[in-house]
Amino acid sequence: MLAVVADATTVQEIDSEGERVVRMIIAVVVGLAIAIGGSVLVVNVLSSHGNGTPSTSSTYNYGSR
C-alpha cells in the first residue's frame, strides 16, 4: 500500500512539473506575441505620421526680424 502512495505522489509531482513547463511555454509565447504586436503597432503609427517628403520650412521659428 505504501508503494502505491509513493507512486501516486511521484506521478503527481511529475504532472505538476509538466504543468509548470507548459505554463512557462505559454507565457513566453504570449509575451513574444505582445512584444511583436506592440512593435508592429508602434512602427505603423510612427510611419503614418510622415508622408515621405522632407519639409522645406525651418524647424525653429525665431521670429520675423
N, C-alpha and C positions, 0 to 999 in steps of 0.2 A: 504494500500500500504506500509506503514512503517513496518508493521509486517512481510511482505514478505521480505523486505530488511534486517531486523534484523535476520530473519530465515536463509537467504542466507549467511549472514556473519557468523552466528554460525556454519552452515554446513561447510563453507569454513575453519573456524578455526579448526574444528574437523578433516577435511581432512588433513590440514596442520600438525596438531599434530600427526595424524596417520601415515602420510608420514615420519615424523621425527623418529618415533619409528621404522618403517620398515627400514629406512636408518641406524639407530643405530644398529639394529639386524644384518643387512648385514655387517656392518663394524666390528662388534665383530666376526662374523663367518669368515670373510676374514682374520682378524688378527690372529685368532686361527689357521687357515689353514696355514698361513705363518709361524707362530711360530713352529707348529708341523713339517711342511715340512723342515724348517731350522734345527730343532733339529735332525731329521732323517738323513738329508744330512751330518751334522757335525759328527754324530756317525758313519755313513758309511765311511766317508773319514778317520776319525781317526782310525777306526778298520781295515781298509785296509792297513794301514802303518805298523802295527805289524804283524808278521807271527806266533805268538803264542809260539815261542821258545825263552827262555831267552838267552841273549848274554853272552858268556864266556870272551869276551875281556873287558879290562878295559875301564871305561867311560872316564877317562882322560889319555892322553898320556903325561907323564912328560919327555920323552926323553929316551935315551938308555944308561944311566950311570950305 
